[in-house]
Amino acid sequence: MPNRYFKRRWEETRGDAHDSWGASTWYFEVGADGWPIRQVEVYDDGPTLRYGPGNEDDLYGQLGQVQLDEFEDWEPWAIPSEEFEHRWTATE
């Protein structure tokens, strides 16, 4: 099974010192095993964060530490790989 790609909106804020960044949209590349490989977090009033091989974490967060489909079905949020790649390579 090839990698899968998802986009999901969170309307709530981070609940930490960076609450002013606002709500966010998250993009995931997930392997056949359901584990995140790469992830992009786009905040409404803040930065865009990227995590993946060679950059699994930083001062602001980290690559997801749970299989995405462990707790719920993510298929409603599936996107084409091109949409994920656009966000992964975008310069904001």
C-alpha positions as CSV (number, residue, x, y, z in Angstrom):
1,M,0.0,0.0,0.0
2,P,1.4,3.4,-0.9
3,N,1.7,6.3,1.4
4,R,-1.5,8.2,2.2
5,Y,-2.0,12.0,2.6
6,F,-4.5,13.8,4.9
7,K,-5.5,17.4,5.7
8,R,-7.4,18.2,8.8
9,R,-8.5,21.5,10.4
10,W,-8.4,22.2,14.1
11,E,-10.4,25.2,15.2
12,E,-9.0,25.2,18.8
13,T,-5.7,26.9,19.6
14,R,-2.6,25.2,21.0
15,G,-3.3,25.8,24.6
16,D,0.3,26.9,25.3
17,A,2.5,29.9,25.1
18,H,1.8,30.1,21.4
19,D,-2.0,30.4,21.6
20,S,-1.8,33.7,19.7
21,W,-0.9,31.6,16.5
22,G,-4.6,30.8,16.4
23,A,-6.3,27.7,14.9
24,S,-4.5,25.5,12.4
25,T,-4.6,23.2,9.5
26,W,-2.4,20.0,9.6
27,Y,-1.2,18.0,6.6
28,F,0.2,14.5,7.0
29,E,2.0,12.0,4.9
30,V,1.4,8.5,6.5
31,G,3.0,5.2,5.7
32,A,1.2,2.0,5.0
33,D,1.5,1.2,8.7
34,G,-0.4,4.4,9.7
35,W,2.6,6.2,11.2
36,P,3.3,9.8,10.2
37,I,6.3,10.2,7.9
38,R,6.0,14.0,7.3
39,Q,3.7,16.6,8.8
40,V,3.0,20.3,8.1
41,E,1.2,22.6,10.6
42,V,-0.1,25.8,9.2
43,Y,-1.3,28.3,11.8
44,D,-3.7,31.1,11.0
45,D,-1.7,33.9,12.7
46,G,1.6,32.2,13.1
47,P,4.3,30.1,11.4
48,T,4.2,27.0,9.3
49,L,5.9,24.1,11.0
50,R,7.4,21.1,9.2
51,Y,8.4,17.8,10.7
52,G,9.9,14.7,9.0
53,P,13.1,12.8,8.5
54,G,16.0,14.8,9.9
55,N,13.7,17.2,11.7
56,E,11.4,15.1,14.0
57,D,11.1,17.8,16.6
58,D,12.0,21.4,17.7
59,L,11.1,23.9,20.3
60,Y,7.5,24.1,19.1
61,G,6.4,20.5,18.5
62,Q,7.2,17.2,16.9
63,L,6.2,14.7,14.3
64,G,3.1,12.8,15.4
65,Q,3.8,10.0,17.8
66,V,0.7,7.9,17.2
67,Q,-0.7,6.0,14.2
68,L,-3.3,8.3,12.6
69,D,-6.0,5.6,12.2
70,E,-5.5,4.1,15.6
71,F,-8.5,6.0,17.1
72,E,-10.6,7.0,14.2
73,D,-11.0,6.7,10.4
74,W,-9.0,9.4,8.6
75,E,-10.3,8.7,5.1
76,P,-12.8,11.7,5.2
77,W,-9.7,13.9,5.3
78,A,-7.7,12.2,2.5
79,I,-6.1,14.5,0.0
80,P,-4.0,14.0,-3.2
81,S,-0.2,13.7,-2.7
82,E,0.2,16.8,-4.8
83,E,-1.6,18.9,-2.2
84,F,0.6,17.7,0.5
85,E,3.8,18.3,-1.5
86,H,2.7,21.8,-2.3
87,R,2.4,22.6,1.4
88,W,5.7,20.7,2.2
89,T,7.7,22.8,-0.3
90,A,5.8,26.1,0.0
91,T,7.7,29.1,1.3
92,E,5.6,31.4,3.5
